[in-house]
Amino acid sequence: MEIQIRRIYDPATDSDGTRILTDRSWPRGVRKDDAEFDHWIKDVAPSPDLRKWYGHDPDKLEEFTGRYRDELGTKEGKKALHDLLELVQGKKLTLLTAIKDVDLSHTKVLADVLRSMTK
């Protein structure tokens, strides 16, 4: 499965495939009527406590990655991952986030987890 990461603020393209918003809260400045996504799966996002602790601090990225992977390994996390994969069914997937630096976002970790699940 091909997975790419984009910001919700970027316009949709024909090559996006299924566009899934992966943030727990609604992105600022985006009207729900104008948002270009197919599904919103909040449960694949990091918990509020983990997100607040991390704060997108590059020095915490490695520990955040481990903690987030642990959350995705819980019963609830596995169900959310399964639900996401069911929606995509092997097609091209675009993970969407409002976070400015996608390299420091949870979506990069999520994409790695999904890739390992579909090998």
PyMOL CGO cylinders between C-alpha atoms (Angstrom):
from pymol import cmd
from pymol.cgo import CYLINDER

trace = [
    CYLINDER, 0.00, 0.00, 0.00, 1.27, 3.42, -0.92, 0.3, 1, 1, 1, 1, 1, 1,
    CYLINDER, 1.27, 3.42, -0.92, 1.05, 5.94, 1.93, 0.3, 1, 1, 1, 1, 1, 1,
    CYLINDER, 1.05, 5.94, 1.93, 1.75, 9.65, 1.83, 0.3, 1, 1, 1, 1, 1, 1,
    CYLINDER, 1.75, 9.65, 1.83, 1.45, 12.39, 4.42, 0.3, 1, 1, 1, 1, 1, 1,
    CYLINDER, 1.45, 12.39, 4.42, 0.01, 15.83, 3.74, 0.3, 1, 1, 1, 1, 1, 1,
    CYLINDER, 0.01, 15.83, 3.74, -1.40, 18.72, 5.67, 0.3, 1, 1, 1, 1, 1, 1,
    CYLINDER, -1.40, 18.72, 5.67, -5.17, 19.16, 5.76, 0.3, 1, 1, 1, 1, 1, 1,
    CYLINDER, -5.17, 19.16, 5.76, -4.58, 22.69, 4.47, 0.3, 1, 1, 1, 1, 1, 1,
    CYLINDER, -4.58, 22.69, 4.47, -3.10, 21.37, 1.21, 0.3, 1, 1, 1, 1, 1, 1,
    CYLINDER, -3.10, 21.37, 1.21, -5.57, 21.02, -1.65, 0.3, 1, 1, 1, 1, 1, 1,
    CYLINDER, -5.57, 21.02, -1.65, -6.56, 17.51, -2.64, 0.3, 1, 1, 1, 1, 1, 1,
    CYLINDER, -6.56, 17.51, -2.64, -5.00, 16.01, -5.76, 0.3, 1, 1, 1, 1, 1, 1,
    CYLINDER, -5.00, 16.01, -5.76, -6.04, 13.19, -8.05, 0.3, 1, 1, 1, 1, 1, 1,
    CYLINDER, -6.04, 13.19, -8.05, -3.12, 11.12, -6.76, 0.3, 1, 1, 1, 1, 1, 1,
    CYLINDER, -3.12, 11.12, -6.76, -4.16, 11.25, -3.08, 0.3, 1, 1, 1, 1, 1, 1,
    CYLINDER, -4.16, 11.25, -3.08, -6.31, 8.14, -2.98, 0.3, 1, 1, 1, 1, 1, 1,
    CYLINDER, -6.31, 8.14, -2.98, -8.26, 7.86, 0.26, 0.3, 1, 1, 1, 1, 1, 1,
    CYLINDER, -8.26, 7.86, 0.26, -7.69, 10.95, 2.42, 0.3, 1, 1, 1, 1, 1, 1,
    CYLINDER, -7.69, 10.95, 2.42, -7.97, 10.31, 6.16, 0.3, 1, 1, 1, 1, 1, 1,
    CYLINDER, -7.97, 10.31, 6.16, -7.72, 13.01, 8.79, 0.3, 1, 1, 1, 1, 1, 1,
    CYLINDER, -7.72, 13.01, 8.79, -5.76, 11.57, 11.71, 0.3, 1, 1, 1, 1, 1, 1,
    CYLINDER, -5.76, 11.57, 11.71, -5.88, 14.39, 14.27, 0.3, 1, 1, 1, 1, 1, 1,
    CYLINDER, -5.88, 14.39, 14.27, -7.94, 14.06, 17.44, 0.3, 1, 1, 1, 1, 1, 1,
    CYLINDER, -7.94, 14.06, 17.44, -9.22, 17.65, 17.31, 0.3, 1, 1, 1, 1, 1, 1,
    CYLINDER, -9.22, 17.65, 17.31, -10.59, 19.63, 14.41, 0.3, 1, 1, 1, 1, 1, 1,
    CYLINDER, -10.59, 19.63, 14.41, -7.92, 21.69, 12.57, 0.3, 1, 1, 1, 1, 1, 1,
    CYLINDER, -7.92, 21.69, 12.57, -8.06, 25.43, 13.11, 0.3, 1, 1, 1, 1, 1, 1,
    CYLINDER, -8.06, 25.43, 13.11, -9.13, 27.59, 10.23, 0.3, 1, 1, 1, 1, 1, 1,
    CYLINDER, -9.13, 27.59, 10.23, -10.75, 24.77, 8.25, 0.3, 1, 1, 1, 1, 1, 1,
    CYLINDER, -10.75, 24.77, 8.25, -14.48, 24.88, 7.66, 0.3, 1, 1, 1, 1, 1, 1,
    CYLINDER, -14.48, 24.88, 7.66, -16.05, 21.44, 7.81, 0.3, 1, 1, 1, 1, 1, 1,
    CYLINDER, -16.05, 21.44, 7.81, -17.88, 22.13, 4.56, 0.3, 1, 1, 1, 1, 1, 1,
    CYLINDER, -17.88, 22.13, 4.56, -14.60, 22.98, 2.81, 0.3, 1, 1, 1, 1, 1, 1,
    CYLINDER, -14.60, 22.98, 2.81, -12.42, 20.18, 4.20, 0.3, 1, 1, 1, 1, 1, 1,
    CYLINDER, -12.42, 20.18, 4.20, -11.28, 17.70, 1.58, 0.3, 1, 1, 1, 1, 1, 1,
    CYLINDER, -11.28, 17.70, 1.58, -11.05, 14.31, 3.24, 0.3, 1, 1, 1, 1, 1, 1,
    CYLINDER, -11.05, 14.31, 3.24, -12.86, 11.00, 3.04, 0.3, 1, 1, 1, 1, 1, 1,
    CYLINDER, -12.86, 11.00, 3.04, -12.79, 9.92, 6.69, 0.3, 1, 1, 1, 1, 1, 1,
    CYLINDER, -12.79, 9.92, 6.69, -11.81, 11.28, 10.09, 0.3, 1, 1, 1, 1, 1, 1,
    CYLINDER, -11.81, 11.28, 10.09, -10.37, 8.64, 12.41, 0.3, 1, 1, 1, 1, 1, 1,
    CYLINDER, -10.37, 8.64, 12.41, -9.61, 10.35, 15.70, 0.3, 1, 1, 1, 1, 1, 1,
    CYLINDER, -9.61, 10.35, 15.70, -8.69, 7.14, 17.51, 0.3, 1, 1, 1, 1, 1, 1,
    CYLINDER, -8.69, 7.14, 17.51, -5.42, 6.71, 15.59, 0.3, 1, 1, 1, 1, 1, 1,
    CYLINDER, -5.42, 6.71, 15.59, -4.15, 10.02, 16.98, 0.3, 1, 1, 1, 1, 1, 1,
    CYLINDER, -4.15, 10.02, 16.98, -1.99, 10.11, 20.11, 0.3, 1, 1, 1, 1, 1, 1,
    CYLINDER, -1.99, 10.11, 20.11, -3.82, 10.51, 23.40, 0.3, 1, 1, 1, 1, 1, 1,
    CYLINDER, -3.82, 10.51, 23.40, -4.25, 14.10, 24.60, 0.3, 1, 1, 1, 1, 1, 1,
    CYLINDER, -4.25, 14.10, 24.60, -1.80, 13.49, 27.45, 0.3, 1, 1, 1, 1, 1, 1,
    CYLINDER, -1.80, 13.49, 27.45, 0.88, 12.13, 25.11, 0.3, 1, 1, 1, 1, 1, 1,
    CYLINDER, 0.88, 12.13, 25.11, 0.35, 14.93, 22.61, 0.3, 1, 1, 1, 1, 1, 1,
    CYLINDER, 0.35, 14.93, 22.61, 0.64, 17.58, 25.32, 0.3, 1, 1, 1, 1, 1, 1,
    CYLINDER, 0.64, 17.58, 25.32, 3.76, 15.97, 26.79, 0.3, 1, 1, 1, 1, 1, 1,
    CYLINDER, 3.76, 15.97, 26.79, 5.44, 15.76, 23.38, 0.3, 1, 1, 1, 1, 1, 1,
    CYLINDER, 5.44, 15.76, 23.38, 4.61, 19.26, 22.18, 0.3, 1, 1, 1, 1, 1, 1,
    CYLINDER, 4.61, 19.26, 22.18, 6.42, 18.49, 18.90, 0.3, 1, 1, 1, 1, 1, 1,
    CYLINDER, 6.42, 18.49, 18.90, 9.76, 18.92, 20.63, 0.3, 1, 1, 1, 1, 1, 1,
    CYLINDER, 9.76, 18.92, 20.63, 12.44, 17.36, 18.38, 0.3, 1, 1, 1, 1, 1, 1,
    CYLINDER, 12.44, 17.36, 18.38, 14.37, 16.26, 21.49, 0.3, 1, 1, 1, 1, 1, 1,
    CYLINDER, 14.37, 16.26, 21.49, 11.40, 14.12, 22.56, 0.3, 1, 1, 1, 1, 1, 1,
    CYLINDER, 11.40, 14.12, 22.56, 10.71, 12.56, 19.14, 0.3, 1, 1, 1, 1, 1, 1,
    CYLINDER, 10.71, 12.56, 19.14, 12.35, 9.20, 19.85, 0.3, 1, 1, 1, 1, 1, 1,
    CYLINDER, 12.35, 9.20, 19.85, 10.55, 8.71, 23.16, 0.3, 1, 1, 1, 1, 1, 1,
    CYLINDER, 10.55, 8.71, 23.16, 7.29, 9.99, 21.67, 0.3, 1, 1, 1, 1, 1, 1,
    CYLINDER, 7.29, 9.99, 21.67, 7.60, 7.44, 18.87, 0.3, 1, 1, 1, 1, 1, 1,
    CYLINDER, 7.60, 7.44, 18.87, 7.91, 4.60, 21.37, 0.3, 1, 1, 1, 1, 1, 1,
    CYLINDER, 7.91, 4.60, 21.37, 5.05, 5.81, 23.54, 0.3, 1, 1, 1, 1, 1, 1,
    CYLINDER, 5.05, 5.81, 23.54, 2.80, 6.36, 20.52, 0.3, 1, 1, 1, 1, 1, 1,
    CYLINDER, 2.80, 6.36, 20.52, 3.58, 2.91, 19.15, 0.3, 1, 1, 1, 1, 1, 1,
    CYLINDER, 3.58, 2.91, 19.15, 2.63, 1.52, 22.57, 0.3, 1, 1, 1, 1, 1, 1,
    CYLINDER, 2.63, 1.52, 22.57, -0.72, 3.33, 22.37, 0.3, 1, 1, 1, 1, 1, 1,
    CYLINDER, -0.72, 3.33, 22.37, -1.32, 1.91, 18.90, 0.3, 1, 1, 1, 1, 1, 1,
    CYLINDER, -1.32, 1.91, 18.90, -0.58, -1.54, 20.33, 0.3, 1, 1, 1, 1, 1, 1,
    CYLINDER, -0.58, -1.54, 20.33, -3.45, -1.38, 22.82, 0.3, 1, 1, 1, 1, 1, 1,
    CYLINDER, -3.45, -1.38, 22.82, -6.81, -2.98, 22.12, 0.3, 1, 1, 1, 1, 1, 1,
    CYLINDER, -6.81, -2.98, 22.12, -8.28, 0.42, 21.18, 0.3, 1, 1, 1, 1, 1, 1,
    CYLINDER, -8.28, 0.42, 21.18, -5.28, 1.31, 19.04, 0.3, 1, 1, 1, 1, 1, 1,
    CYLINDER, -5.28, 1.31, 19.04, -5.37, -1.97, 17.15, 0.3, 1, 1, 1, 1, 1, 1,
    CYLINDER, -5.37, -1.97, 17.15, -9.09, -1.52, 16.48, 0.3, 1, 1, 1, 1, 1, 1,
    CYLINDER, -9.09, -1.52, 16.48, -8.51, 2.00, 15.12, 0.3, 1, 1, 1, 1, 1, 1,
    CYLINDER, -8.51, 2.00, 15.12, -5.71, 0.72, 12.86, 0.3, 1, 1, 1, 1, 1, 1,
    CYLINDER, -5.71, 0.72, 12.86, -7.92, -2.12, 11.65, 0.3, 1, 1, 1, 1, 1, 1,
    CYLINDER, -7.92, -2.12, 11.65, -10.78, 0.30, 10.94, 0.3, 1, 1, 1, 1, 1, 1,
    CYLINDER, -10.78, 0.30, 10.94, -8.45, 2.55, 8.97, 0.3, 1, 1, 1, 1, 1, 1,
    CYLINDER, -8.45, 2.55, 8.97, -7.08, -0.33, 6.89, 0.3, 1, 1, 1, 1, 1, 1,
    CYLINDER, -7.08, -0.33, 6.89, -10.63, -1.56, 6.20, 0.3, 1, 1, 1, 1, 1, 1,
    CYLINDER, -10.63, -1.56, 6.20, -11.54, 1.83, 4.75, 0.3, 1, 1, 1, 1, 1, 1,
    CYLINDER, -11.54, 1.83, 4.75, -8.51, 1.90, 2.47, 0.3, 1, 1, 1, 1, 1, 1,
    CYLINDER, -8.51, 1.90, 2.47, -8.47, -1.78, 1.46, 0.3, 1, 1, 1, 1, 1, 1,
    CYLINDER, -8.47, -1.78, 1.46, -4.98, -1.68, -0.01, 0.3, 1, 1, 1, 1, 1, 1,
    CYLINDER, -4.98, -1.68, -0.01, -5.54, 1.45, -2.09, 0.3, 1, 1, 1, 1, 1, 1,
    CYLINDER, -5.54, 1.45, -2.09, -3.42, 4.57, -1.99, 0.3, 1, 1, 1, 1, 1, 1,
    CYLINDER, -3.42, 4.57, -1.99, -3.69, 6.38, 1.35, 0.3, 1, 1, 1, 1, 1, 1,
    CYLINDER, -3.69, 6.38, 1.35, -3.04, 9.98, 2.30, 0.3, 1, 1, 1, 1, 1, 1,
    CYLINDER, -3.04, 9.98, 2.30, -2.77, 10.65, 6.02, 0.3, 1, 1, 1, 1, 1, 1,
    CYLINDER, -2.77, 10.65, 6.02, -3.79, 14.20, 6.85, 0.3, 1, 1, 1, 1, 1, 1,
    CYLINDER, -3.79, 14.20, 6.85, -2.76, 16.36, 9.79, 0.3, 1, 1, 1, 1, 1, 1,
    CYLINDER, -2.76, 16.36, 9.79, -2.88, 20.03, 10.74, 0.3, 1, 1, 1, 1, 1, 1,
    CYLINDER, -2.88, 20.03, 10.74, 0.60, 19.90, 12.28, 0.3, 1, 1, 1, 1, 1, 1,
    CYLINDER, 0.60, 19.90, 12.28, 3.02, 22.31, 10.58, 0.3, 1, 1, 1, 1, 1, 1,
    CYLINDER, 3.02, 22.31, 10.58, 6.08, 20.04, 10.55, 0.3, 1, 1, 1, 1, 1, 1,
    CYLINDER, 6.08, 20.04, 10.55, 4.90, 16.64, 9.36, 0.3, 1, 1, 1, 1, 1, 1,
    CYLINDER, 4.90, 16.64, 9.36, 8.33, 15.17, 10.11, 0.3, 1, 1, 1, 1, 1, 1,
    CYLINDER, 8.33, 15.17, 10.11, 7.64, 15.78, 13.81, 0.3, 1, 1, 1, 1, 1, 1,
    CYLINDER, 7.64, 15.78, 13.81, 4.02, 14.66, 13.65, 0.3, 1, 1, 1, 1, 1, 1,
    CYLINDER, 4.02, 14.66, 13.65, 2.36, 11.43, 14.67, 0.3, 1, 1, 1, 1, 1, 1,
    CYLINDER, 2.36, 11.43, 14.67, 1.46, 10.77, 11.04, 0.3, 1, 1, 1, 1, 1, 1,
    CYLINDER, 1.46, 10.77, 11.04, 5.02, 9.77, 10.22, 0.3, 1, 1, 1, 1, 1, 1,
    CYLINDER, 5.02, 9.77, 10.22, 4.96, 7.13, 12.97, 0.3, 1, 1, 1, 1, 1, 1,
    CYLINDER, 4.96, 7.13, 12.97, 1.46, 6.06, 11.94, 0.3, 1, 1, 1, 1, 1, 1,
    CYLINDER, 1.46, 6.06, 11.94, 2.56, 5.62, 8.32, 0.3, 1, 1, 1, 1, 1, 1,
    CYLINDER, 2.56, 5.62, 8.32, 5.48, 3.40, 9.43, 0.3, 1, 1, 1, 1, 1, 1,
    CYLINDER, 5.48, 3.40, 9.43, 3.17, 1.27, 11.56, 0.3, 1, 1, 1, 1, 1, 1,
    CYLINDER, 3.17, 1.27, 11.56, 0.67, 0.87, 8.71, 0.3, 1, 1, 1, 1, 1, 1,
    CYLINDER, 0.67, 0.87, 8.71, 3.42, -0.02, 6.24, 0.3, 1, 1, 1, 1, 1, 1,
    CYLINDER, 3.42, -0.02, 6.24, 4.70, -2.74, 8.58, 0.3, 1, 1, 1, 1, 1, 1,
    CYLINDER, 4.70, -2.74, 8.58, 1.16, -4.13, 8.96, 0.3, 1, 1, 1, 1, 1, 1,
    CYLINDER, 1.16, -4.13, 8.96, 0.61, -4.41, 5.19, 0.3, 1, 1, 1, 1, 1, 1,
    CYLINDER, 0.61, -4.41, 5.19, 3.89, -6.06, 4.17, 0.3, 1, 1, 1, 1, 1, 1,
]
cmd.load_cgo(trace, "trace")
